[in-house]
């Protein structure tokens, strides 16, 4: 299910991104998933990777999602201390030589 969501939101689907962020509280949802993945050693590795890819896509395309707020995603996630801490924890724990964790 999450793979379908990711496929739908990837790239230039800015209308889909806006709907996900506004109507579905998408950033809060993703932040919760990142926190769960960081603190659950048995979290599904493929799902964890897909969550991170979606977060990356939203950050990368942030300036095109809301033209009137070009830093919306970056500001919201950058101000979320628990989210940033969870990402830092995952980076510390990751094996960067393992292609599945990149």
N, CA, C and O atoms as CSV, one atom per row, in Angstrom:
chain,resi,resn,atom,element,x,y,z
A,1,UNK,N,N,0.823,-1.174,0.000
A,1,UNK,CA,C,0.000,0.000,0.000
A,1,UNK,C,C,0.879,1.254,0.000
A,1,UNK,O,O,0.624,2.202,-0.743
A,2,UNK,N,N,1.907,1.245,0.836
A,2,UNK,CA,C,2.784,2.404,0.913
A,2,UNK,C,C,3.529,2.611,-0.401
A,2,UNK,O,O,3.773,3.750,-0.800
A,3,UNK,N,N,3.891,1.525,-1.077
A,3,UNK,CA,C,4.558,1.642,-2.382
A,3,UNK,C,C,3.660,2.340,-3.392
A,3,UNK,O,O,4.137,3.132,-4.205
A,4,UNK,N,N,2.375,2.054,-3.348
A,4,UNK,CA,C,1.425,2.723,-4.251
A,4,UNK,C,C,1.354,4.214,-3.942
A,4,UNK,O,O,1.337,5.041,-4.854
A,5,UNK,N,N,1.312,4.558,-2.659
A,5,UNK,CA,C,1.290,5.964,-2.262
A,5,UNK,C,C,2.543,6.674,-2.758
A,5,UNK,O,O,2.468,7.770,-3.312
A,6,UNK,N,N,3.687,6.044,-2.557
A,6,UNK,CA,C,4.954,6.626,-2.985
A,6,UNK,C,C,4.995,6.820,-4.493
A,6,UNK,O,O,5.423,7.868,-4.977
A,7,UNK,N,N,4.551,5.814,-5.234
A,7,UNK,CA,C,4.547,5.908,-6.698
A,7,UNK,C,C,3.639,7.049,-7.164
A,7,UNK,O,O,3.964,7.750,-8.122
A,8,UNK,N,N,2.521,7.230,-6.497
A,8,UNK,CA,C,1.570,8.276,-6.874
A,8,UNK,C,C,2.134,9.667,-6.590
A,8,UNK,O,O,1.877,10.605,-7.344
A,9,UNK,N,N,2.897,9.806,-5.511
A,9,UNK,CA,C,3.377,11.119,-5.097
A,9,UNK,C,C,4.724,11.512,-5.686
A,9,UNK,O,O,5.122,12.672,-5.576
A,10,UNK,N,N,5.427,10.591,-6.301
A,10,UNK,CA,C,6.781,10.869,-6.773
A,10,UNK,C,C,6.814,11.926,-7.867
A,10,UNK,O,O,5.862,12.118,-8.624
A,11,UNK,N,N,7.954,12.597,-7.911
A,11,UNK,CA,C,8.255,13.491,-9.029
A,11,UNK,C,C,7.372,14.712,-9.125
A,11,UNK,O,O,7.223,15.469,-8.166
A,12,UNK,N,N,6.794,14.892,-10.282
A,12,UNK,CA,C,6.089,16.127,-10.627
A,12,UNK,C,C,4.618,16.154,-10.249
A,12,UNK,O,O,3.913,17.075,-10.662
A,13,UNK,N,N,4.129,15.205,-9.495
A,13,UNK,CA,C,2.717,15.192,-9.098
A,13,UNK,C,C,2.498,16.163,-7.937
A,13,UNK,O,O,2.246,15.753,-6.804
A,14,UNK,N,N,2.599,17.444,-8.239
A,14,UNK,CA,C,2.487,18.456,-7.196
A,14,UNK,C,C,1.080,18.560,-6.632
A,14,UNK,O,O,0.906,18.844,-5.447
A,15,UNK,N,N,0.082,18.334,-7.461
A,15,UNK,CA,C,-1.292,18.354,-6.948
A,15,UNK,C,C,-1.488,17.221,-5.941
A,15,UNK,O,O,-2.110,17.423,-4.899
A,16,UNK,N,N,-0.968,16.047,-6.240
A,16,UNK,CA,C,-1.048,14.922,-5.309
A,16,UNK,C,C,-0.293,15.217,-4.025
A,16,UNK,O,O,-0.765,14.894,-2.935
A,17,UNK,N,N,0.873,15.828,-4.148
A,17,UNK,CA,C,1.661,16.199,-2.965
A,17,UNK,C,C,0.883,17.194,-2.100
A,17,UNK,O,O,0.842,17.057,-0.878
A,18,UNK,N,N,0.268,18.194,-2.734
A,18,UNK,CA,C,-0.509,19.183,-1.972
A,18,UNK,C,C,-1.662,18.515,-1.238
A,18,UNK,O,O,-1.919,18.813,-0.072
A,19,UNK,N,N,-2.347,17.622,-1.914
A,19,UNK,CA,C,-3.478,16.927,-1.277
A,19,UNK,C,C,-2.998,16.052,-0.123
A,19,UNK,O,O,-3.629,16.012,0.934
A,20,UNK,N,N,-1.888,15.354,-0.322
A,20,UNK,CA,C,-1.337,14.507,0.738
A,20,UNK,C,C,-0.938,15.350,1.951
A,20,UNK,O,O,-1.232,14.980,3.088
A,21,UNK,N,N,-0.274,16.474,1.713
A,21,UNK,CA,C,0.205,17.310,2.811
A,21,UNK,C,C,-0.929,18.050,3.515
A,21,UNK,O,O,-0.942,18.139,4.743
A,22,UNK,N,N,-1.874,18.580,2.753
A,22,UNK,CA,C,-2.972,19.357,3.345
A,22,UNK,C,C,-4.105,18.488,3.864
A,22,UNK,O,O,-4.464,18.562,5.040
A,23,UNK,N,N,-4.664,17.673,2.995
A,23,UNK,CA,C,-5.876,16.922,3.336
A,23,UNK,C,C,-5.607,15.714,4.228
A,23,UNK,O,O,-6.457,15.333,5.033
A,24,UNK,N,N,-4.443,15.119,4.088
A,24,UNK,CA,C,-4.143,13.887,4.811
A,24,UNK,C,C,-3.105,14.076,5.920
A,24,UNK,O,O,-2.675,13.097,6.530
A,25,UNK,N,N,-2.700,15.310,6.188
A,25,UNK,CA,C,-1.669,15.578,7.194
A,25,UNK,C,C,-0.462,14.663,6.963
A,25,UNK,O,O,0.008,13.981,7.874
A,26,UNK,N,N,0.021,14.669,5.719
A,26,UNK,CA,C,1.059,13.759,5.275
A,26,UNK,C,C,2.386,13.871,6.000
A,26,UNK,O,O,3.034,12.856,6.252
A,27,UNK,N,N,2.808,15.088,6.344
A,27,UNK,CA,C,4.092,15.224,7.028
A,27,UNK,C,C,4.028,14.664,8.444
A,27,UNK,O,O,4.991,14.056,8.912
A,28,UNK,N,N,2.921,14.859,9.118
A,28,UNK,CA,C,2.765,14.292,10.450
A,28,UNK,C,C,2.775,12.764,10.374
A,28,UNK,O,O,3.382,12.094,11.210
A,29,UNK,N,N,2.102,12.229,9.371
A,29,UNK,CA,C,2.067,10.788,9.143
A,29,UNK,C,C,3.478,10.247,8.896
A,29,UNK,O,O,3.878,9.253,9.503
A,30,UNK,N,N,4.228,10.897,8.010
A,30,UNK,CA,C,5.589,10.451,7.704
A,30,UNK,C,C,6.512,10.592,8.913
A,30,UNK,O,O,7.348,9.723,9.160
A,31,UNK,N,N,6.366,11.669,9.658
A,31,UNK,CA,C,7.187,11.852,10.855
A,31,UNK,C,C,6.934,10.726,11.848
A,31,UNK,O,O,7.876,10.214,12.453
A,32,UNK,N,N,5.677,10.334,12.026
A,32,UNK,CA,C,5.346,9.212,12.924
A,32,UNK,C,C,5.994,7.924,12.445
A,32,UNK,O,O,6.529,7.156,13.245
A,33,UNK,N,N,5.945,7.687,11.127
A,33,UNK,CA,C,6.546,6.472,10.580
A,33,UNK,C,C,8.063,6.467,10.761
A,33,UNK,O,O,8.645,5.431,11.082
A,34,UNK,N,N,8.703,7.616,10.559
A,34,UNK,CA,C,10.156,7.706,10.747
A,34,UNK,C,C,10.505,7.419,12.206
A,34,UNK,O,O,11.470,6.709,12.489
A,35,UNK,N,N,9.723,7.969,13.126
A,35,UNK,CA,C,9.965,7.721,14.549
A,35,UNK,C,C,9.791,6.236,14.890
A,35,UNK,O,O,10.613,5.659,15.602
A,36,UNK,N,N,8.725,5.627,14.383
A,36,UNK,CA,C,8.505,4.200,14.623
A,36,UNK,C,C,9.659,3.373,14.072
A,36,UNK,O,O,10.152,2.465,14.742
A,37,UNK,N,N,10.087,3.684,12.864
A,37,UNK,CA,C,11.163,2.923,12.224
A,37,UNK,C,C,12.478,3.074,12.983
A,37,UNK,O,O,13.253,2.122,13.078
A,38,UNK,N,N,12.731,4.261,13.520
A,38,UNK,CA,C,13.990,4.509,14.216
A,38,UNK,C,C,14.082,3.750,15.534
A,38,UNK,O,O,15.171,3.358,15.953
A,39,UNK,N,N,12.958,3.547,16.178
A,39,UNK,CA,C,12.982,2.948,17.506
A,39,UNK,C,C,12.546,1.483,17.534
A,39,UNK,O,O,12.525,0.861,18.596
A,40,UNK,N,N,12.202,0.938,16.379
A,40,UNK,CA,C,11.809,-0.475,16.293
A,40,UNK,C,C,12.850,-1.215,15.467
A,40,UNK,O,O,12.885,-1.088,14.243
A,41,UNK,N,N,13.686,-1.977,16.126
A,41,UNK,CA,C,14.770,-2.697,15.439
A,41,UNK,C,C,14.236,-3.746,14.453
A,41,UNK,O,O,14.970,-4.177,13.564
A,42,UNK,N,N,12.994,-4.154,14.593
A,42,UNK,CA,C,12.401,-5.161,13.710
A,42,UNK,C,C,11.526,-4.544,12.617
A,42,UNK,O,O,10.781,-5.256,11.944
A,43,UNK,N,N,11.614,-3.240,12.441
A,43,UNK,CA,C,10.796,-2.547,11.441
A,43,UNK,C,C,11.163,-3.060,10.051
A,43,UNK,O,O,12.335,-3.305,9.766
A,44,UNK,N,N,10.193,-3.217,9.214
A,44,UNK,CA,C,10.406,-3.714,7.853
A,44,UNK,C,C,11.396,-2.811,7.109
A,44,UNK,O,O,11.146,-1.620,6.923
A,45,UNK,N,N,12.518,-3.394,6.690
A,45,UNK,CA,C,13.596,-2.619,6.054
A,45,UNK,C,C,13.146,-1.975,4.744
A,45,UNK,O,O,13.520,-0.840,4.450
A,46,UNK,N,N,12.352,-2.689,3.963
A,46,UNK,CA,C,11.890,-2.137,2.678
A,46,UNK,C,C,10.935,-0.965,2.907
A,46,UNK,O,O,10.999,0.044,2.205
A,47,UNK,N,N,10.058,-1.107,3.885
A,47,UNK,CA,C,9.136,-0.014,4.204
A,47,UNK,C,C,9.919,1.191,4.721
A,47,UNK,O,O,9.620,2.326,4.348
A,48,UNK,N,N,10.917,0.958,5.574
A,48,UNK,CA,C,11.755,2.040,6.095
A,48,UNK,C,C,12.404,2.804,4.930
A,48,UNK,O,O,12.404,4.035,4.912
A,49,UNK,N,N,12.946,2.074,3.975
A,49,UNK,CA,C,13.594,2.696,2.820
A,49,UNK,C,C,12.588,3.510,2.005
A,49,UNK,O,O,12.898,4.620,1.573
A,50,UNK,N,N,11.403,2.975,1.795
A,50,UNK,CA,C,10.371,3.698,1.034
A,50,UNK,C,C,9.912,4.959,1.763
A,50,UNK,O,O,9.634,5.975,1.126
A,51,UNK,N,N,9.831,4.901,3.079
A,51,UNK,CA,C,9.465,6.085,3.862
A,51,UNK,C,C,10.516,7.167,3.660
A,51,UNK,O,O,10.186,8.328,3.420
A,52,UNK,N,N,11.784,6.779,3.758
A,52,UNK,CA,C,12.863,7.749,3.589
A,52,UNK,C,C,12.896,8.318,2.176
A,52,UNK,O,O,13.183,9.500,1.986
A,53,UNK,N,N,12.608,7.492,1.198
A,53,UNK,CA,C,12.578,7.985,-0.191
A,53,UNK,C,C,11.460,9.002,-0.397
A,53,UNK,O,O,11.640,9.994,-1.103
A,54,UNK,N,N,10.306,8.753,0.221
A,54,UNK,CA,C,9.204,9.704,0.079
A,54,UNK,C,C,9.532,11.015,0.781
A,54,UNK,O,O,9.257,12.088,0.244
A,55,UNK,N,N,10.111,10.941,1.962
A,55,UNK,CA,C,10.529,12.161,2.662
A,55,UNK,C,C,11.532,12.925,1.792
A,55,UNK,O,O,11.428,14.142,1.641
A,56,UNK,N,N,12.496,12.209,1.227
A,56,UNK,CA,C,13.499,12.833,0.354
A,56,UNK,C,C,12.828,13.520,-0.837
A,56,UNK,O,O,13.174,14.653,-1.171
A,57,UNK,N,N,11.880,12.849,-1.472
A,57,UNK,CA,C,11.195,13.424,-2.629
A,57,UNK,C,C,10.453,14.701,-2.247
A,57,UNK,O,O,10.485,15.684,-2.987
A,58,UNK,N,N,9.790,14.690,-1.102
A,58,UNK,CA,C,9.056,15.885,-0.669
A,58,UNK,C,C,10.005,17.044,-0.356
A,58,UNK,O,O,9.710,18.193,-0.684
A,59,UNK,N,N,11.130,16.747,0.272
A,59,UNK,CA,C,12.109,17.794,0.568
A,59,UNK,C,C,12.726,18.323,-0.724
A,59,UNK,O,O,12.872,19.533,-0.901
A,60,UNK,N,N,13.087,17.411,-1.623
A,60,UNK,CA,C,13.711,17.789,-2.890
A,60,UNK,C,C,12.801,18.686,-3.733
A,60,UNK,O,O,13.266,19.647,-4.346
A,61,UNK,N,N,11.524,18.372,-3.758
A,61,UNK,CA,C,10.563,19.105,-4.594
A,61,UNK,C,C,9.791,20.161,-3.821
A,61,UNK,O,O,8.787,20.675,-4.315
A,62,UNK,N,N,10.238,20.488,-2.627
A,62,UNK,CA,C,9.529,21.392,-1.731
A,62,UNK,C,C,9.150,22.713,-2.391
A,62,UNK,O,O,8.022,23.177,-2.227
A,63,UNK,N,N,10.059,23.319,-3.124
A,63,UNK,CA,C,9.792,24.643,-3.692
A,63,UNK,C,C,8.715,24.640,-4.771
A,63,UNK,O,O,8.223,25.708,-5.136
A,64,UNK,N,N,8.333,23.476,-5.292
A,64,UNK,CA,C,7.286,23.413,-6.304
A,64,UNK,C,C,5.936,22.970,-5.777
A,64,UNK,O,O,4.950,22.989,-6.514
A,65,UNK,N,N,5.873,22.577,-4.527
A,65,UNK,CA,C,4.608,22.061,-3.973
A,65,UNK,C,C,3.656,23.215,-3.686
A,65,UNK,O,O,2.539,23.251,-4.201
A,66,UNK,N,N,4.099,24.144,-2.872
A,66,UNK,CA,C,3.306,25.338,-2.548
A,66,UNK,C,C,4.113,26.550,-2.990
A,66,UNK,O,O,5.072,26.936,-2.321
A,67,UNK,N,N,3.737,27.146,-4.098
A,67,UNK,CA,C,4.504,28.271,-4.637
A,67,UNK,C,C,4.585,29.434,-3.660
A,67,UNK,O,O,5.596,30.134,-3.604
A,68,UNK,N,N,3.516,29.643,-2.888
A,68,UNK,CA,C,3.516,30.745,-1.927
A,68,UNK,C,C,4.331,30.418,-0.664
A,68,UNK,O,O,4.667,31.319,0.104
A,69,UNK,N,N,4.645,29.144,-0.452
A,69,UNK,CA,C,5.469,28.701,0.684
A,69,UNK,C,C,6.512,27.697,0.182
A,69,UNK,O,O,6.366,26.494,0.398
A,70,UNK,N,N,7.562,28.187,-0.486
A,70,UNK,CA,C,8.507,27.268,-1.128
A,70,UNK,C,C,9.364,26.435,-0.173
A,70,UNK,O,O,10.058,25.520,-0.616
A,71,UNK,N,N,9.328,26.734,1.124
A,71,UNK,CA,C,10.108,25.961,2.098
A,71,UNK,C,C,9.204,25.251,3.100
A,71,UNK,O,O,9.645,24.923,4.202
A,72,UNK,N,N,7.959,25.011,2.737
A,72,UNK,CA,C,6.957,24.445,3.638
A,72,UNK,C,C,7.433,23.139,4.277
A,72,UNK,O,O,7.429,23.008,5.501
A,73,UNK,N,N,7.836,22.187,3.462
A,73,UNK,CA,C,8.242,20.867,3.962
A,73,UNK,C,C,9.512,20.989,4.796
A,73,UNK,O,O,9.591,20.448,5.899
A,74,UNK,N,N,10.496,21.694,4.272
A,74,UNK,CA,C,11.777,21.829,4.987
A,74,UNK,C,C,11.607,22.515,6.334
A,74,UNK,O,O,12.221,22.107,7.320
A,75,UNK,N,N,10.776,23.558,6.387
A,75,UNK,CA,C,10.577,24.260,7.648
A,75,UNK,C,C,9.835,23.394,8.656
A,75,UNK,O,O,10.197,23.360,9.832
A,76,UNK,N,N,8.811,22.704,8.208
A,76,UNK,CA,C,8.047,21.879,9.131
A,76,UNK,C,C,8.889,20.720,9.661
A,76,UNK,O,O,8.923,20.483,10.869
A,77,UNK,N,N,9.562,20.001,8.776
A,77,UNK,CA,C,10.377,18.877,9.223
A,77,UNK,C,C,11.621,19.347,9.976
A,77,UNK,O,O,12.051,18.696,10.928
A,78,UNK,N,N,12.197,20.466,9.557
A,78,UNK,CA,C,13.369,20.996,10.236
A,78,UNK,C,C,13.084,21.468,11.648
A,78,UNK,O,O,13.995,21.525,12.474
A,79,UNK,N,N,11.849,21.803,11.937
A,79,UNK,CA,C,11.458,22.230,13.270
A,79,UNK,C,C,10.975,21.102,14.158
A,79,UNK,O,O,10.649,21.325,15.324
A,80,UNK,N,N,10.925,19.900,13.622
A,80,UNK,CA,C,10.429,18.730,14.353
A,80,UNK,C,C,11.624,17.996,14.968
A,80,UNK,O,O,12.234,17.147,14.318
A,81,UNK,N,N,11.956,18.322,16.215
A,81,UNK,CA,C,13.157,17.795,16.869
A,81,UNK,C,C,13.149,16.267,16.988
A,81,UNK,O,O,14.188,15.631,16.811
A,82,UNK,N,N,12.003,15.680,17.283
A,82,UNK,CA,C,11.939,14.222,17.402
A,82,UNK,C,C,12.217,13.554,16.058
A,82,UNK,O,O,12.910,12.539,15.988
A,83,UNK,N,N,11.671,14.135,14.995
A,83,UNK,CA,C,11.904,13.615,13.651
A,83,UNK,C,C,13.383,13.674,13.298
A,83,UNK,O,O,13.948,12.692,12.816
A,84,UNK,N,N,14.015,14.828,13.538
A,84,UNK,CA,C,15.441,14.985,13.234
A,84,UNK,C,C,16.291,14.039,14.076
A,84,UNK,O,O,17.273,13.484,13.585
A,85,UNK,N,N,15.923,13.856,15.327
A,85,UNK,CA,C,16.642,12.924,16.187
A,85,UNK,C,C,16.529,11.496,15.695
A,85,UNK,O,O,17.499,10.739,15.741
A,86,UNK,N,N,15.340,11.123,15.222
A,86,UNK,CA,C,15.131,9.772,14.687
A,86,UNK,C,C,15.958,9.564,13.421
A,86,UNK,O,O,16.539,8.495,13.237
A,87,UNK,N,N,16.019,10.564,12.550
A,87,UNK,CA,C,16.839,10.449,11.345
A,87,UNK,C,C,18.319,10.320,11.696
A,87,UNK,O,O,19.041,9.520,11.099
A,88,UNK,N,N,18.759,11.109,12.662
A,88,UNK,CA,C,20.162,11.027,13.087
A,88,UNK,C,C,20.474,9.656,13.665
A,88,UNK,O,O,21.539,9.094,13.405
A,89,UNK,N,N,19.553,9.121,14.444
A,89,UNK,CA,C,19.742,7.787,15.015
A,89,UNK,C,C,19.851,6.742,13.910
A,89,UNK,O,O,20.694,5.847,13.975
A,90,UNK,N,N,19.003,6.857,12.904
A,90,UNK,CA,C,19.041,5.896,11.799
A,90,UNK,C,C,20.341,6.023,11.012
A,90,UNK,O,O,20.904,5.013,10.589
A,91,UNK,N,N,20.820,7.228,10.812
A,91,UNK,CA,C,22.097,7.415,10.114
A,91,UNK,C,C,23.243,6.782,10.899
A,91,UNK,O,O,24.108,6.125,10.320
A,92,UNK,N,N,23.250,6.978,12.200
A,92,UNK,CA,C,24.289,6.387,13.041
A,92,UNK,C,C,24.261,4.866,12.999
A,92,UNK,O,O,25.306,4.219,13.068
A,93,UNK,N,N,23.092,4.307,12.889
A,93,UNK,CA,C,22.913,2.857,12.910
A,93,UNK,C,C,23.116,2.225,11.525
A,93,UNK,O,O,23.338,1.018,11.433
A,94,UNK,N,N,23.046,3.006,10.464
A,94,UNK,CA,C,23.080,2.479,9.104
A,94,UNK,C,C,24.471,2.016,8.676
A,94,UNK,O,O,25.494,2.552,9.102
A,95,UNK,N,N,24.464,1.015,7.830
A,95,UNK,CA,C,25.687,0.557,7.174
A,95,UNK,C,C,25.704,1.184,5.794
A,95,UNK,O,O,25.049,0.679,4.883
A,96,UNK,N,N,26.427,2.257,5.620
A,96,UNK,CA,C,26.415,2.992,4.357
A,96,UNK,C,C,27.108,2.245,3.229
A,96,UNK,O,O,27.042,2.666,2.075
A,97,UNK,N,N,27.769,1.148,3.549
A,97,UNK,CA,C,28.389,0.310,2.514
A,97,UNK,C,C,27.398,-0.710,1.969
A,97,UNK,O,O,27.680,-1.401,0.990
A,98,UNK,N,N,26.247,-0.800,2.602
A,98,UNK,CA,C,25.202,-1.719,2.172
A,98,UNK,C,C,24.266,-0.983,1.213
A,98,UNK,O,O,23.574,-0.050,1.620
A,99,UNK,N,N,24.240,-1.398,-0.073
A,99,UNK,CA,C,23.391,-0.683,-1.060
A,99,UNK,C,C,21.915,-0.653,-0.693
A,99,UNK,O,O,21.199,0.242,-1.141
A,100,UNK,N,N,21.440,-1.593,0.101
A,100,UNK,CA,C,20.035,-1.607,0.486
A,100,UNK,C,C,19.693,-0.524,1.493
A,100,UNK,O,O,18.516,-0.232,1.704
A,101,UNK,N,N,20.695,0.077,2.120
A,101,UNK,CA,C,20.451,1.095,3.121
A,101,UNK,C,C,20.733,2.503,2.602
A,101,UNK,O,O,20.716,3.457,3.380
A,102,UNK,N,N,20.991,2.649,1.307
A,102,UNK,CA,C,21.281,3.969,0.735
A,102,UNK,C,C,20.032,4.595,0.190
A,102,UNK,O,O,20.077,5.709,-0.332
